[in-house]
Amino acid sequence: MPRHSAAVYRRRRLVTLVAAILLVAVVGVAVWLLLARPWASASEATPSPSASASDSPTPDSTAAESPAAESPSPESSAEETPGIVACEAGDVEVAAVTDADTYDPGVLPQLSISLTNRGSTDCAIDVGSTTQRLTVSSGSDVWWTSTDCQENPSSMVATLTAGATVTSKVPVTWDRTRSNVETCADENRPRAPGGGASYHVAVEIGGFKGTTTKQILLY
């Protein structure tokens, strides 16, 4: 077997020594990483959002702790904003409205109610049929009243804008007969005389009466 030179042995020793040094270095680094855990230190130094939630509440937790400060409830808003007040007699003007001043034989008068808010603010008023009353008279003789044979009366509260005038959309028809609660179904009720006879229409709505009447003539 051939004998190697001294130089060959020296190279083998050098390679072995370098390998041993590298091995020791690798083992040392692994041990340091295991013990020191540098990523753990980094995470602890910079807390996650969930860890800081107790110190700095998120928007959700803030809303849960103080809902009134963020978004008042409808009930509190209603208390802070006053509603529309009821109309007062001094502010409301009520008047009778008819579709004509004179009526030929057989033509039935169409009667309506006009409302004007003379006040400076909006107000609420019940304009339902339960509060409406139209009366047709000739002198002191009351011929017809809308409530005598009224069916299914109802209430309806509406806002009357300041300075506005409104008129009932659906007029009430007077059939030119004398009304009575006991003769509503009677087809032979007394008929109002024509020939130019004068009648006056008075109205009331929401507890307010018209200050004047509207004259009509029947032929």
Secondary structure, 3 states (H helix, E strand, C coil): CCCCCHHHHHHHHHHHHHHHHHHHHHHHHHHHHHHHCHHHHHHHHCCCCCCCCCCCCCHHHHHHHCHHHHCCCHHHHHHHCCCCCECCCCCEEEEEEECCCEECCCCCCEEEEEEEECCCCCEEEECCHHHCEEEEEECCEEEEECCCCCCCCCCCEEEECCCCEEECCCCEECCCECCCCCCCCCCCCCECCCCCEEEEEEEEECCEECCCCEEEEEC
